[in-house]
């Protein structure tokens, strides 16, 4: 390995191609983090370029590996690290070149500048060899269009590819600089910028020798700077392993990995309190299926790499299986998978806030079909929905479904029999399958409006609606624009006087205890809901009968009392027993097991109950000193040892110390995790850490 400082005119010297491997990530740099700082550096260097003591401005390091090429052909070097920087510099040079053309100026500086972008056509064998830099597959068409002048008139547009946006940004900056000059000075300004680009910007070029391991160097450099996703690193290691064994990487990439570059895989998704790239989330599920063990988010790359570790056969099979399960996951995620009956079950499964069952579902869709799969999904749904409604803890689901996955993989019995036998045998509070009695009691007594998130409670009510309706050929879809309405309003004292002859205090207590139970809830359209909120029962019932086509609202009685609420809750309880049945055998095992101590009677984590009119105003904020350390500890509650949270993620989790409308500042969290005296954080069970270039903390193991 050799390292040398090189000015850009040397890096992009004559007749060389710097090729970015197809398995590296696409261009991701943006204005705030990279383009604007680079332009500021260029302008600062431009302003001092005539100073005799000026030294070249250092832009960082790039790593190149020389590739074999035929005698007399253009020299080829593979970009191991630094492709984002090199691409940005080429786009800036192209923007400067095109500004010369727009101003009608031709100078020697322009000629020198142009030679850093394209090779001499006398030496190229194909149209793409003309470019000094050739980016990864996903960016090639846009990059070639920019270099060939097809974006000369483009303006800022969110729909523009990132590469074109970078070019437009630099054109705008150069145009702004030129527009402030006298006409006679424009040529000198452009030549000055060209001089800066060619003579005053410098990178350290690290040339790898034949004994240097390019993959190890790539991983080491990227572990200490630019944040790469785990899936980016996995892709790089996979295809380098395949390339080193002379496998057809282009064909494998196009067939198996290129679909994973589509936009839906690049977006961030929220899992509980954490936000992660969707592709990385999927890779975690895939590794769970492949290895039959849980793989934490920060271990995705290391685990994958150790699995295929230089073995091309294993790497290709890994890639094939990854692509197969990805197609299933995509269909599962967008609701297009399976039969209509299976899709209805999966929609109702969304009542449950757990992602730990997804590897089991992926396995079922890959290895079963027909009645076996339908019965398997129905069993999982019944088990999980009963537990959610009964407010039993999901804290052990990761271990529970991992063990179920192991048993399914053994293939000793049909999948639905394995699932039923395994789940019915669970007898701890973190695993038992609630009985009919427990389910009915929960629906009669629990304030589910306060406990379940709105979308999940809506799905419970929709399940009742579709169960009670026998004359509808299609169920009401979960995407329907419906909202949850209290039949007896939350502020019932305004228009719902207490019945004469009843003990006022006792009736008030009963109303308050039944207010948020399932029997007092229904579904209405958003438009209707605003006109109903606090009206009398006669008015509300008339509107529901007139405007609602839902069976839930067609049979409401003329009077609405606490007794009617109890009767309706009981009817829903019997419906729930039928919709989510528990296998008959061993049905008594859970009757004595569910007590109040077993239930989680706090609202779902990100559930924010709506404000009720006429409530007492919130207590004023206290000015007393609050414990930022306890807030940090609270943010890690429920996470596994080794899990990492950024400062932004720690801040967003409300705590008793810092409620949702009064969250701590990022600076306060940073100061506690990274004391100014250089000491270690004193927050118990948490270690301050900079991971992938971002400050945060990791839960101790």
C-alpha positions as CSV (number, residue, x, y, z in Angstrom):
1,X,0.0,0.0,0.0
2,X,1.4,3.4,-1.0
3,X,-0.1,6.8,-0.1
4,X,0.8,10.0,-2.0
5,X,-0.7,13.5,-2.0
6,X,-2.1,14.3,-5.5
7,X,-3.6,17.4,-7.0
8,X,-6.8,16.9,-9.0
9,X,-5.0,17.5,-12.4
10,X,-2.9,14.4,-11.5
11,X,-5.8,12.3,-10.1
12,X,-7.8,12.8,-13.3
13,X,-4.7,12.5,-15.5
14,X,-4.9,11.6,-19.2
15,X,-6.3,8.3,-20.2
16,X,-7.4,6.7,-17.0
17,X,-10.7,5.3,-15.8
18,X,-11.7,5.3,-12.2
19,X,-14.4,2.7,-12.0
20,X,-16.8,2.4,-9.0
21,X,-17.8,-1.2,-8.4
22,X,-21.5,-2.0,-9.0
23,X,-21.8,-3.3,-5.5
24,X,-21.0,0.1,-3.8
25,X,-23.8,2.3,-2.7
26,X,-25.2,5.0,-5.0
27,X,-24.4,8.7,-4.7
28,X,-25.9,10.0,-1.5
29,X,-24.1,13.3,-0.7
30,X,-26.3,16.3,-0.2
31,X,-26.2,20.1,-0.1
32,X,-26.1,20.7,3.7
33,X,-23.6,18.1,4.6
34,X,-21.2,18.1,1.6
35,X,-21.9,20.3,-1.4
36,X,-22.1,23.6,0.5
37,X,-19.0,22.9,2.6
38,X,-17.1,21.9,-0.5
39,X,-18.1,25.1,-2.3
40,X,-17.1,27.2,0.7
41,X,-13.7,25.5,0.6
42,X,-13.3,26.3,-3.1
43,X,-14.3,29.9,-2.7
44,X,-11.9,30.3,0.3
45,X,-9.1,28.8,-1.8
46,X,-10.1,31.0,-4.7
47,X,-9.8,34.2,-2.6
48,X,-6.3,33.3,-1.4
49,X,-4.9,31.6,-4.5
50,X,-2.5,34.4,-5.4
51,X,-0.9,34.4,-1.9
52,X,2.7,33.1,-2.4
53,X,2.4,31.0,0.8
54,X,-0.8,29.3,-0.1
55,X,-0.8,25.6,0.2
56,X,-3.1,23.2,-1.5
57,X,-6.5,22.6,0.2
58,X,-6.7,19.0,1.4
59,X,-10.0,17.2,0.6
60,X,-9.4,13.8,2.2
61,X,-8.2,10.4,1.0
62,X,-9.3,8.1,-1.8
63,X,-8.3,4.4,-2.1
64,X,-7.7,2.9,-5.5
65,X,-6.8,-0.6,-6.7
66,X,-5.2,-1.1,-10.1
67,X,-7.1,-3.6,-12.3
68,X,-5.7,-5.6,-15.2
69,X,-6.0,-4.0,-18.6
70,X,-4.7,-4.9,-22.1
71,X,-1.5,-3.3,-23.4
72,X,-2.4,-0.1,-25.2
73,X,-5.8,0.3,-23.6
74,X,-6.9,2.8,-21.0
75,X,-5.6,2.3,-17.5
76,X,-8.3,1.1,-15.1
77,X,-8.4,1.6,-11.3
78,X,-11.2,0.5,-9.1
79,X,-12.4,3.0,-6.5
80,X,-12.3,1.2,-3.1
81,X,-13.1,4.2,-1.0
82,X,-13.8,7.9,-1.9
83,X,-16.4,7.5,-4.7
84,X,-18.7,10.1,-3.2
85,X,-15.9,12.7,-3.1
86,X,-14.6,11.9,-6.6
87,X,-18.1,12.0,-8.1
88,X,-18.8,15.4,-6.5
89,X,-15.6,16.8,-7.8
90,X,-16.3,15.6,-11.3
91,X,-19.8,17.2,-11.1
92,X,-18.3,20.5,-9.9
93,X,-15.8,20.5,-12.8
94,X,-18.6,19.7,-15.2
95,X,-20.6,22.7,-13.9
96,X,-17.6,25.0,-14.4
97,X,-17.0,23.6,-17.9
98,X,-20.6,24.3,-18.9
99,X,-20.5,27.8,-17.4
100,X,-17.6,28.5,-19.8
101,X,-19.7,27.3,-22.7
102,X,-22.7,29.4,-21.5
103,X,-20.6,32.5,-21.4
104,X,-19.1,31.8,-24.8
105,X,-15.5,31.7,-23.4
106,X,-12.8,29.4,-24.7
107,X,-9.4,29.5,-22.9
108,X,-6.5,27.2,-22.3
109,X,-7.9,26.7,-18.7
110,X,-11.1,25.4,-20.2
111,X,-9.2,22.9,-22.4
112,X,-7.2,21.6,-19.4
113,X,-10.4,21.4,-17.3
114,X,-12.2,19.4,-19.9
115,X,-9.4,16.8,-20.1
116,X,-10.1,15.9,-16.4
117,X,-13.6,14.8,-17.3
118,X,-13.2,12.7,-20.5
119,X,-10.5,10.6,-22.1
120,X,-9.1,11.1,-25.6
121,X,-11.5,9.4,-28.0
122,X,-8.6,7.9,-29.9
123,X,-7.9,5.6,-26.9
124,X,-11.4,4.5,-26.0
125,X,-13.0,1.2,-27.1
126,X,-16.6,2.0,-26.1
127,X,-18.9,5.0,-25.4
128,X,-18.6,4.7,-21.7
129,X,-14.8,4.6,-21.6
130,X,-14.7,8.2,-22.5
131,X,-15.4,9.2,-18.9
132,X,-12.6,9.5,-16.4
133,X,-15.0,8.4,-13.6
134,X,-17.6,5.7,-14.1
135,X,-20.0,5.4,-11.1
136,X,-22.0,2.5,-9.8
137,X,-24.8,1.0,-11.9
138,X,-27.7,2.9,-10.4
139,X,-26.1,6.3,-11.1
140,X,-24.5,5.7,-14.6
141,X,-27.3,7.0,-16.8
142,X,-27.7,10.3,-14.9
143,X,-24.0,10.8,-14.6
144,X,-23.5,10.2,-18.4
145,X,-26.4,12.7,-19.1
146,X,-24.7,15.4,-17.0
147,X,-21.3,14.8,-18.6
148,X,-22.9,15.0,-22.1
149,X,-24.6,18.3,-21.4
150,X,-28.2,17.1,-21.1
151,X,-28.8,18.9,-17.8
152,X,-27.7,22.4,-19.0
153,X,-31.1,23.9,-18.4
154,X,-32.2,21.8,-15.4
155,X,-33.3,23.7,-12.3
156,X,-33.8,22.6,-8.7
157,X,-36.4,19.9,-8.5
158,X,-37.0,17.3,-5.7
159,X,-37.6,14.7,-8.4
160,X,-34.1,15.1,-9.9
161,X,-31.7,12.3,-9.2
162,X,-29.1,13.2,-6.5
163,X,-26.3,13.4,-9.1
164,X,-28.2,15.8,-11.3
165,X,-29.1,17.9,-8.2
166,X,-25.5,18.2,-7.2
167,X,-24.6,19.5,-10.7
168,X,-27.5,22.0,-10.7
169,X,-26.3,23.2,-7.2
170,X,-22.8,23.9,-8.4
171,X,-24.0,25.6,-11.6
172,X,-26.2,27.9,-9.5
173,X,-23.2,28.8,-7.2
174,X,-20.9,29.5,-10.2
175,X,-23.6,31.5,-12.0
176,X,-24.2,33.6,-8.8
177,X,-20.4,34.3,-8.6
178,X,-20.2,35.3,-12.2
179,X,-23.4,37.4,-12.1
180,X,-21.7,39.7,-9.6
181,X,-18.8,40.4,-11.9
182,X,-18.2,43.0,-14.6
183,X,-18.4,41.5,-18.0
184,X,-14.7,42.0,-18.6
185,X,-13.9,40.1,-15.4
186,X,-15.9,36.9,-16.1
187,X,-13.1,35.2,-18.0
188,X,-10.6,35.9,-15.2
189,X,-13.0,34.6,-12.6
190,X,-13.7,31.3,-14.5
191,X,-10.0,30.8,-15.1
192,X,-9.3,31.4,-11.4
193,X,-11.8,28.8,-10.5
194,X,-10.3,26.4,-13.0
195,X,-6.9,27.1,-11.5
196,X,-8.2,26.3,-8.0
197,X,-9.7,23.0,-9.2
198,X,-6.6,21.8,-11.0
199,X,-3.8,23.2,-8.9
200,X,-5.0,24.0,-5.4
201,X,-7.2,21.1,-4.4
202,X,-5.5,18.0,-3.2
203,X,-6.4,14.4,-2.1
204,X,-4.2,11.7,-0.7
205,X,-4.3,8.7,-3.1
206,X,-3.8,5.3,-1.5
207,X,-2.8,2.8,-4.1
208,X,-3.3,-0.8,-3.0
209,X,-0.7,-3.4,-3.8
210,X,-1.3,-7.0,-4.8
211,X,-1.2,-8.2,-1.2
212,X,-3.6,-5.6,0.2
213,X,-7.1,-6.8,1.1
214,X,-9.4,-4.2,-0.5
215,X,-12.5,-5.4,1.4
216,X,-10.9,-5.1,4.8
217,X,-9.6,-1.6,4.0
218,X,-13.1,-0.6,2.7
219,X,-14.7,-1.8,5.9
220,X,-12.1,-0.2,8.2
221,X,-12.3,3.2,6.5
222,X,-16.1,3.2,6.5
223,X,-16.3,2.2,10.1
224,X,-14.6,5.5,11.1
225,X,-16.3,8.1,8.9
226,X,-19.2,8.2,6.5
227,X,-22.2,6.3,7.9
228,X,-22.8,3.3,5.7
229,X,-25.9,1.2,6.2
230,X,-25.4,-2.5,7.1
231,X,-26.9,-3.5,3.8
232,X,-24.3,-1.4,1.9
233,X,-21.5,-3.2,3.7
234,X,-23.2,-6.6,3.1
235,X,-23.6,-5.9,-0.6
236,X,-20.0,-4.9,-0.9
237,X,-18.7,-8.0,0.8
238,X,-21.0,-10.3,-1.1
239,X,-20.1,-9.1,-4.5
240,X,-16.4,-8.8,-3.8
241,X,-16.5,-12.4,-2.7
242,X,-18.3,-13.4,-5.9
243,X,-16.0,-11.2,-8.0
244,X,-12.8,-12.7,-6.5
245,X,-14.1,-16.2,-7.6
246,X,-14.9,-15.0,-11.2
247,X,-18.7,-15.3,-10.7
248,X,-20.9,-13.3,-13.2
249,X,-21.4,-10.4,-10.8
250,X,-23.1,-8.2,-13.3
251,X,-25.8,-10.8,-14.0
252,X,-26.2,-11.7,-10.4
253,X,-26.5,-8.0,-9.4
254,X,-29.1,-7.3,-12.0
255,X,-31.2,-10.4,-11.2
256,X,-30.9,-10.5,-7.4
257,X,-29.7,-7.3,-5.9
258,X,-30.9,-4.5,-8.2
259,X,-34.5,-4.9,-7.1
260,X,-33.3,-4.1,-3.6
261,X,-32.1,-0.7,-4.9
262,X,-35.7,0.4,-5.6
263,X,-36.9,3.4,-3.6
264,X,-39.2,1.4,-1.3
265,X,-36.2,-0.3,0.1
266,X,-34.3,2.9,0.8
267,X,-36.8,4.7,3.0
268,X,-36.6,4.7,6.8
269,X,-39.1,2.8,8.8
270,X,-40.0,3.1,12.5
271,X,-39.7,0.1,14.8
272,X,-41.0,1.1,18.2
273,X,-38.8,4.0,19.2
274,X,-36.1,3.5,16.5
275,X,-35.9,4.5,12.9
276,X,-33.9,2.3,10.6
277,X,-33.5,1.8,6.8
278,X,-36.2,-0.6,5.6
279,X,-33.7,-2.8,3.8
280,X,-31.6,-3.2,7.0
281,X,-34.8,-4.1,8.9
282,X,-35.6,-6.8,6.3
283,X,-32.0,-8.2,6.5
284,X,-32.5,-8.6,10.2
285,X,-35.6,-10.7,9.6
286,X,-33.8,-12.7,6.9
287,X,-30.8,-13.5,9.1
288,X,-33.2,-14.7,11.9
289,X,-34.8,-17.2,9.4
290,X,-31.4,-18.2,8.0
291,X,-29.6,-18.7,11.3
292,X,-32.5,-19.5,13.7
293,X,-31.3,-16.9,16.1
294,X,-31.8,-13.2,16.9
295,X,-29.3,-10.8,15.2
296,X,-29.2,-7.3,16.7
297,X,-29.1,-4.4,14.3
298,X,-25.5,-3.5,15.0
299,X,-24.5,-7.1,14.2
300,X,-26.1,-7.4,10.8
301,X,-22.9,-6.9,8.7
302,X,-20.5,-8.9,10.9
303,X,-23.0,-11.8,11.1
304,X,-23.6,-11.9,7.4
305,X,-19.9,-11.6,6.6
306,X,-18.9,-14.4,8.9
307,X,-21.7,-16.6,7.3
308,X,-20.3,-16.5,3.8
309,X,-16.7,-15.5,4.7
310,X,-14.9,-15.8,1.4
311,X,-17.0,-18.8,0.3
312,X,-18.4,-17.9,-3.2
313,X,-20.9,-20.9,-3.2
314,X,-22.3,-19.8,0.1
315,X,-22.3,-16.1,-0.9
316,X,-24.3,-16.9,-4.0
317,X,-26.8,-19.0,-2.1
318,X,-27.1,-16.3,0.6
319,X,-27.8,-13.7,-2.2
320,X,-30.4,-16.0,-3.8
321,X,-32.2,-16.7,-0.6
322,X,-32.1,-13.0,0.4
323,X,-33.8,-12.1,-2.9
324,X,-36.4,-14.8,-2.5
325,X,-37.5,-13.7,0.9
326,X,-37.3,-10.0,-0.1
327,X,-40.0,-10.6,-2.7
328,X,-42.2,-12.2,0.0
329,X,-41.5,-9.4,2.5
330,X,-42.3,-6.7,-0.1
331,X,-45.7,-8.3,-0.8
332,X,-46.3,-8.9,2.9
333,X,-45.5,-5.3,3.7
334,X,-47.7,-3.8,1.0
335,X,-50.7,-6.1,1.6
336,X,-50.7,-7.9,-1.7
337,X,-49.5,-11.3,-0.6
338,X,-51.5,-14.5,-0.5
339,X,-55.2,-15.2,-0.9
340,X,-58.0,-12.8,0.0
341,X,-58.7,-14.9,3.1
342,X,-55.0,-14.7,4.2
343,X,-54.9,-11.0,3.6
344,X,-57.9,-10.4,5.8
345,X,-56.2,-12.3,8.6
346,X,-53.0,-10.3,8.1
347,X,-54.9,-7.0,8.3
348,X,-56.4,-8.1,11.6
349,X,-53.0,-9.2,12.8
350,X,-52.0,-5.5,12.6
351,X,-54.0,-5.1,15.9
352,X,-50.8,-6.4,17.5
353,X,-47.8,-4.1,17.8
354,X,-45.1,-6.7,17.2
355,X,-42.6,-7.3,14.4
356,X,-41.1,-10.4,16.0
357,X,-43.7,-12.6,14.3
358,X,-42.6,-11.4,10.8
359,X,-39.8,-14.1,10.4
360,X,-42.4,-16.8,11.1
361,X,-44.8,-15.3,8.5
362,X,-42.0,-15.1,5.9
363,X,-41.1,-18.7,6.6
364,X,-44.8,-19.7,6.2
365,X,-45.2,-18.0,2.8
366,X,-41.9,-19.6,1.6
367,X,-42.6,-23.1,2.8
368,X,-46.4,-23.7,3.1
369,X,-49.5,-23.1,1.1
370,X,-53.3,-23.8,1.0
371,X,-55.2,-24.8,4.1
372,X,-52.0,-25.4,6.1
373,X,-50.8,-21.8,5.7
374,X,-54.3,-20.3,6.2
375,X,-54.8,-22.2,9.5
376,X,-51.3,-21.3,10.6
377,X,-51.9,-17.6,10.1
378,X,-55.3,-17.8,11.8
379,X,-53.7,-19.4,14.9
380,X,-51.0,-16.8,15.1
381,X,-53.6,-14.0,14.8
382,X,-55.9,-15.5,17.4
383,X,-53.1,-15.9,19.9
384,X,-51.6,-12.5,19.4
385,X,-54.8,-10.5,19.3
386,X,-56.2,-12.2,22.4
387,X,-53.0,-11.3,24.3
388,X,-53.1,-7.7,23.0
389,X,-56.7,-7.2,24.1
390,X,-56.0,-8.8,27.4
391,X,-53.0,-6.5,27.8
392,X,-50.4,-9.2,28.3
393,X,-46.8,-8.3,27.9
394,X,-45.0,-8.8,24.5
395,X,-41.6,-8.7,26.1
396,X,-40.8,-12.3,25.4
397,X,-42.1,-12.5,21.9
398,X,-38.6,-12.5,20.3
399,X,-37.6,-15.6,22.1
400,X,-41.0,-17.2,21.8
401,X,-41.2,-16.9,18.0
402,X,-37.6,-17.8,17.6
403,X,-38.2,-21.1,19.2
404,X,-41.4,-21.6,17.1
405,X,-39.3,-20.9,14.0
406,X,-36.9,-23.6,15.0
407,X,-39.7,-26.1,15.5
408,X,-41.3,-25.2,12.2
409,X,-38.0,-25.6,10.4
410,X,-37.6,-29.2,11.8
411,X,-40.7,-30.1,9.7
412,X,-41.8,-33.0,12.0
413,X,-45.5,-32.1,11.8
414,X,-47.6,-29.8,9.6
415,X,-47.0,-26.2,10.3
416,X,-50.5,-25.4,11.8
417,X,-50.2,-28.4,14.1
418,X,-46.7,-27.3,15.3
419,X,-48.0,-23.8,15.9
420,X,-51.1,-24.9,17.8
421,X,-49.3,-27.4,20.0
422,X,-46.4,-24.9,20.8
423,X,-48.6,-21.9,21.7
424,X,-51.2,-23.8,23.7
425,X,-48.4,-25.2,25.9
426,X,-47.2,-21.8,26.9
427,X,-48.1,-21.2,30.6
428,X,-46.1,-18.1,31.7
429,X,-47.6,-14.6,31.8
430,X,-45.3,-13.7,28.8
431,X,-46.6,-16.6,26.7
432,X,-49.9,-18.0,27.8
433,X,-52.9,-18.1,25.4
434,X,-55.8,-16.3,27.1
435,X,-59.0,-18.3,27.7
436,X,-62.5,-17.3,26.6
437,X,-63.2,-16.2,30.1
438,X,-60.2,-13.9,30.2
439,X,-60.9,-12.5,26.8
440,X,-64.5,-11.7,27.7
441,X,-63.5,-10.1,31.0
442,X,-61.0,-7.9,29.3
443,X,-63.5,-6.6,26.7
444,X,-66.1,-6.0,29.4
445,X,-63.8,-4.1,31.8
446,X,-60.6,-2.7,30.3
447,X,-60.5,0.9,29.0
448,X,-59.2,-0.1,25.6
449,X,-59.7,3.4,24.2
450,X,-56.9,4.5,26.5
451,X,-54.7,1.5,26.1
452,X,-54.7,0.6,22.4
453,X,-53.3,2.8,19.7
454,X,-56.1,4.3,17.6
455,X,-55.3,2.3,14.4
456,X,-55.3,-1.0,16.3
457,X,-58.5,-0.2,18.2
458,X,-60.1,0.6,14.8
459,X,-59.1,-2.8,13.5
460,X,-60.7,-4.5,16.5
461,X,-64.0,-2.6,15.9
462,X,-63.7,-3.4,12.1
463,X,-63.3,-7.1,12.9
464,X,-66.6,-7.0,14.9
465,X,-68.3,-5.1,12.1
466,X,-67.2,-7.6,9.5
467,X,-68.2,-10.5,11.8
468,X,-71.6,-9.2,12.6
469,X,-72.4,-8.4,8.9
470,X,-73.7,-11.4,7.0
471,X,-75.1,-9.8,3.9
472,X,-71.9,-8.0,2.7
473,X,-69.8,-9.9,0.2
474,X,-66.7,-7.8,0.9
475,X,-65.5,-6.7,4.3
476,X,-65.0,-3.1,5.2
477,X,-61.4,-2.4,4.3
478,X,-59.0,-1.3,7.1
479,X,-58.0,1.7,5.0
480,X,-61.6,3.1,5.2
481,X,-61.7,6.7,6.5
482,X,-63.3,5.9,9.8
483,X,-62.6,7.3,13.3
484,X,-63.5,6.1,16.7
485,X,-66.5,7.7,18.5
486,X,-67.7,7.4,22.1
487,X,-71.4,6.7,22.2
488,X,-71.7,8.2,25.6
489,X,-69.3,11.2,25.1
490,X,-66.2,11.8,27.1
491,X,-67.6,15.0,28.5
492,X,-71.0,13.3,29.3
493,X,-72.0,15.7,32.1
494,X,-73.0,18.4,29.5
495,X,-75.9,16.7,27.8
496,X,-76.3,13.4,29.6
497,X,-78.0,14.1,33.0
498,X,-78.0,11.4,35.6
499,X,-81.2,9.3,35.7
500,X,-83.5,10.3,38.6
501,X,-83.7,7.9,41.5
502,X,-80.1,6.6,41.2
503,X,-77.3,7.4,43.6
504,X,-75.4,10.1,41.8
505,X,-72.0,9.2,43.1
506,X,-72.4,5.5,42.2
507,X,-73.8,6.3,38.7
508,X,-71.0,8.7,38.0
509,X,-68.4,6.1,39.0
510,X,-70.0,3.5,36.8
511,X,-70.1,5.9,33.8
512,X,-66.5,6.8,34.2
513,X,-65.5,3.1,34.5
514,X,-67.4,2.2,31.3
515,X,-66.6,5.3,29.3
516,X,-63.6,3.9,27.4
517,X,-64.6,0.2,27.3
518,X,-65.3,-1.4,23.9
519,X,-69.1,-1.4,24.4
520,X,-69.2,2.4,24.4
521,X,-67.2,2.8,21.2
522,X,-68.1,2.7,17.5
523,X,-66.8,3.8,14.1
524,X,-68.0,6.8,12.2
525,X,-66.8,8.8,9.2
526,X,-64.5,11.7,10.1
527,X,-67.0,14.2,8.8
528,X,-69.8,12.8,10.9
529,X,-67.6,12.6,14.0
530,X,-67.2,16.3,14.4
531,X,-70.9,16.9,14.6
532,X,-71.6,14.1,17.1
533,X,-69.0,14.5,19.9
534,X,-71.1,15.9,22.8
535,X,-74.7,15.8,21.5
536,X,-77.6,14.1,23.3
537,X,-78.2,10.4,22.7
538,X,-81.4,11.1,20.6
539,X,-79.5,13.4,18.3
540,X,-76.5,11.2,18.0
541,X,-78.5,8.0,17.4
542,X,-80.6,9.7,14.7
543,X,-77.4,10.8,12.8
544,X,-75.9,7.3,13.1
545,X,-79.0,5.7,11.8
546,X,-79.3,8.2,8.9
547,X,-75.7,8.4,7.7
548,X,-74.0,5.2,8.8
549,X,-74.2,2.0,6.8
550,X,-72.2,0.1,9.4
551,X,-73.9,-2.8,11.3
552,X,-72.3,-1.6,14.5
553,X,-74.6,1.5,14.3
554,X,-77.7,0.0,12.8
555,X,-78.9,-1.8,15.9
556,X,-78.3,0.8,18.6
557,X,-81.2,1.0,21.1
558,X,-83.4,4.0,21.8
559,X,-81.8,4.5,25.2
560,X,-78.1,4.5,26.0
561,X,-77.3,3.6,29.6
562,X,-74.6,1.9,31.5
563,X,-76.6,-1.3,31.3
564,X,-76.7,-1.0,27.5
565,X,-72.9,-0.4,27.4
566,X,-72.4,-3.6,29.4
567,X,-74.7,-5.6,27.1
568,X,-72.9,-4.3,24.1
569,X,-69.5,-5.2,25.6
570,X,-70.7,-8.7,26.3
571,X,-71.9,-9.0,22.7
572,X,-68.5,-7.9,21.4
573,X,-66.9,-10.4,23.8
574,X,-68.8,-13.3,22.3
575,X,-67.9,-12.0,18.8
576,X,-64.2,-11.9,19.8
577,X,-64.3,-15.5,21.1
578,X,-65.6,-16.6,17.7
579,X,-63.3,-14.4,15.6
580,X,-60.1,-15.3,17.5
581,X,-60.8,-18.9,18.8
582,X,-58.5,-20.7,21.2
583,X,-58.0,-24.4,20.7
584,X,-60.3,-26.4,23.0
585,X,-57.7,-28.6,24.6
586,X,-56.1,-27.5,27.8
587,X,-58.5,-24.5,27.8
588,X,-58.5,-24.3,31.6
589,X,-54.8,-23.8,32.0
590,X,-55.0,-20.0,31.7
591,X,-58.2,-19.3,33.7
592,X,-56.3,-18.7,36.9
593,X,-53.3,-17.3,35.3
594,X,-54.4,-13.8,34.2
595,X,-54.6,-11.4,37.1
596,X,-54.4,-7.7,37.2
597,X,-50.7,-8.0,38.1
598,X,-50.1,-9.8,34.8
599,X,-51.6,-7.1,32.6
600,X,-49.8,-4.1,31.1
601,X,-52.3,-1.3,32.0
602,X,-50.4,1.6,30.6
603,X,-51.1,3.1,27.2
604,X,-49.1,1.7,24.2
605,X,-45.7,3.5,23.9
606,X,-46.5,6.1,21.2
607,X,-50.2,6.4,22.2
608,X,-51.1,10.0,23.0
609,X,-54.7,10.2,24.2
610,X,-56.7,13.0,22.7
611,X,-57.5,15.9,24.8
612,X,-61.0,16.0,26.4
613,X,-62.8,19.3,26.5
614,X,-63.5,20.7,29.9
615,X,-60.6,18.9,31.5
616,X,-58.6,20.7,34.0
617,X,-55.7,22.4,32.4
618,X,-52.3,20.7,32.6
619,X,-50.1,21.3,35.5
620,X,-47.6,24.0,34.9
621,X,-44.1,23.1,34.1
622,X,-41.7,22.9,37.0
623,X,-38.5,24.8,37.0
624,X,-36.9,22.4,39.3
625,X,-33.7,20.7,38.1
626,X,-34.6,17.4,36.3
627,X,-32.5,14.3,36.0
628,X,-31.2,14.0,32.4
629,X,-29.5,10.8,33.3
630,X,-32.8,9.2,34.2
631,X,-34.3,10.4,31.0
632,X,-31.5,8.6,29.1
633,X,-32.0,5.4,31.1
634,X,-35.7,5.6,30.3
635,X,-35.0,5.8,26.6
636,X,-33.3,2.4,26.7
637,X,-36.1,0.7,28.6
638,X,-37.1,-2.5,26.8
639,X,-34.1,-2.5,24.5
640,X,-31.6,-5.3,24.3
641,X,-28.0,-5.0,25.6
642,X,-25.8,-3.7,22.8
643,X,-28.6,-1.6,21.2
644,X,-27.5,1.8,20.0
645,X,-29.5,5.1,20.1
646,X,-28.5,8.4,18.6
647,X,-28.8,11.6,20.7
648,X,-31.8,12.5,18.5
649,X,-33.5,9.2,19.2
650,X,-32.8,9.5,23.0
651,X,-34.3,13.0,23.0
652,X,-37.6,11.9,21.3
653,X,-38.6,9.4,23.9
654,X,-40.8,11.1,26.5
655,X,-40.1,10.3,30.2
656,X,-41.5,11.4,33.6
657,X,-38.6,13.8,33.8
658,X,-39.2,15.3,30.3
659,X,-42.8,14.9,28.9
660,X,-43.5,15.0,25.1
661,X,-44.1,18.8,25.1
662,X,-40.9,19.6,27.0
663,X,-38.2,17.3,25.7
664,X,-34.5,18.0,26.7
665,X,-32.1,19.7,24.3
666,X,-29.6,17.5,22.3
667,X,-26.8,19.5,24.0
668,X,-27.9,18.5,27.5
669,X,-27.9,14.8,26.5
670,X,-24.5,15.1,24.7
671,X,-23.0,16.9,27.8
672,X,-24.1,14.0,30.0
673,X,-22.9,11.3,27.7
674,X,-19.6,13.0,26.8
675,X,-18.4,15.0,29.8
676,X,-16.2,18.0,28.9
677,X,-13.5,16.7,31.3
678,X,-12.9,13.7,29.0
679,X,-14.3,11.3,31.6
680,X,-16.8,8.5,31.0
681,X,-20.5,9.0,31.3
682,X,-22.0,8.2,34.7
683,X,-25.4,7.1,33.4
684,X,-26.0,3.6,34.8
685,X,-26.2,0.8,32.2
686,X,-25.4,3.1,29.3
687,X,-22.1,3.9,27.5
688,X,-21.6,7.0,25.4
689,X,-20.4,6.2,21.9
690,X,-19.8,7.6,18.5
691,X,-21.1,5.0,16.0
692,X,-21.0,5.5,12.2
693,X,-20.1,9.1,12.8
694,X,-23.1,9.9,15.0
695,X,-23.1,10.6,18.8
696,X,-25.3,8.5,21.0
697,X,-25.1,5.7,23.5
698,X,-25.2,2.0,23.7
699,X,-27.0,-0.1,26.3
700,X,-24.5,-2.1,28.3
701,X,-24.6,-5.9,27.9
